[in-house]
Amino acid sequence: MDKKKLNKIEEVAKEAEKEAGAQDVLEVLLDEHNTDPISLMDEKGKVMTFEQIAVIPYNEKVYCVLRPLDKIPGIKDDEAVVFYVDERPTGSVLMVEQNEKTAIAVFDEYYNLLEKESKPTKPSKK
């Protein structure tokens, strides 16, 4: 994904705390009962919605994988974007992960977690 696309998405993410209202964006992401799309606002005030795919702790940061529900130029329908949670005095903000190696590592961690979940657990011997 090129820098222009990432910058556009990051601008959207900077407005996440406004869209989350009084509730911190991290609380929204970690709420296991929340099935609502994540709404972020771009620099022009356009609201964009994302489906939350996963929250991944990695290298002492919290990342989330979000799939755009709205058409974003340059992002395919089956692509997702890695954001990290940036803690600020005013609350948590989502920022696009610009480092491609880190984004890939977060996706790898997500796939590892999926694989662990799909393996059947062995019954304990008594």
C-alpha positions in Angstrom: 0.0 0.0 0.0 1.5 3.4 -0.9 2.1 6.3 1.4 -0.7 8.4 0.0 -3.3 5.8 0.8 -1.8 5.3 4.3 -1.8 9.0 5.0 -5.5 9.3 3.9 -6.4 6.4 6.2 -4.4 7.9 9.1 -6.2 11.2 8.7 -9.4 9.2 9.1 -8.1 7.5 12.2 -7.1 10.8 13.8 -10.8 11.6 14.1 -11.7 8.3 15.7 -11.9 9.8 19.2 -14.5 12.3 18.0 -16.6 9.5 16.5 -16.3 7.4 19.6 -17.9 10.2 21.6 -17.1 10.1 25.3 -16.1 6.5 25.0 -12.4 5.9 24.5 -11.6 4.1 21.2 -9.6 1.4 23.0 -12.7 0.7 25.1 -14.7 0.3 21.9 -12.2 -2.0 20.4 -11.9 -4.2 23.5 -15.7 -4.4 24.1 -16.4 -8.0 23.1 -20.1 -7.3 22.9 -19.7 -4.5 20.4 -20.6 -5.6 16.9 -21.1 -2.1 15.5 -18.8 -0.9 12.8 -16.0 1.4 13.8 -16.7 4.9 12.4 -13.8 7.1 11.6 -13.9 10.6 10.1 -11.5 11.8 7.4 -10.1 15.3 7.2 -13.0 16.4 5.0 -15.6 15.3 7.6 -16.6 12.2 5.6 -17.4 9.3 7.9 -15.9 6.0 6.9 -16.8 2.7 8.5 -14.6 -0.3 9.3 -15.3 -3.8 10.4 -13.2 -4.8 13.4 -11.3 -8.0 12.5 -8.9 -8.3 15.5 -7.1 -6.6 18.3 -3.6 -7.8 18.6 -1.1 -7.0 21.3 2.4 -7.0 19.7 5.7 -5.5 20.9 4.2 -3.7 23.9 1.6 -1.9 21.7 -2.0 -2.6 20.9 -2.8 -3.0 17.2 -6.1 -3.5 15.5 -6.9 -4.9 12.1 -9.8 -3.2 10.4 -11.5 -3.9 7.1 -13.0 -0.9 5.3 -16.8 -1.3 4.7 -16.8 1.8 2.5 -14.9 2.0 -0.8 -11.5 3.6 -0.2 -9.5 4.4 -3.4 -6.5 2.1 -3.7 -7.8 -0.5 -1.2 -9.3 -3.7 -2.4 -12.5 -5.1 -1.0 -10.7 -8.0 0.6 -7.9 -5.9 2.2 -7.6 -4.8 5.8 -5.5 -2.1 7.4 -3.4 -2.3 10.5 -3.8 0.5 13.0 -2.0 1.0 16.3 -3.5 2.6 19.4 -1.7 5.7 20.3 -2.3 6.7 24.0 -2.7 10.5 24.4 -3.7 12.7 27.3 -7.1 13.2 25.6 -7.6 9.5 25.1 -6.7 6.8 22.7 -6.3 7.5 18.9 -6.0 5.0 16.1 -3.0 5.6 13.8 -2.2 3.7 10.6 0.9 1.5 11.1 3.3 3.0 8.5 6.0 0.4 8.9 5.3 -2.4 6.5 7.4 -5.0 8.4 5.5 -4.3 11.6 2.1 -4.4 9.8 3.1 -7.8 8.3 4.2 -9.0 11.7 0.8 -8.0 13.2 -1.0 -9.9 10.4 1.3 -12.9 11.1 0.4 -12.8 14.8 -3.3 -12.6 13.8 -2.9 -15.7 11.6 -1.1 -17.5 14.4 -3.9 -16.8 16.8 -6.4 -18.0 14.3 -4.5 -21.2 13.8 -4.3 -21.8 17.6 -8.1 -21.2 17.9 -8.9 -23.7 15.1 -6.9 -26.6 16.6 -9.0 -28.9 18.6 -8.1 -29.1 22.3 -7.1 -32.5 23.5 -9.2 -34.0 26.3 -7.3 -34.2 29.6 -6.4 -37.7 30.8 -7.6 -38.6 34.3 
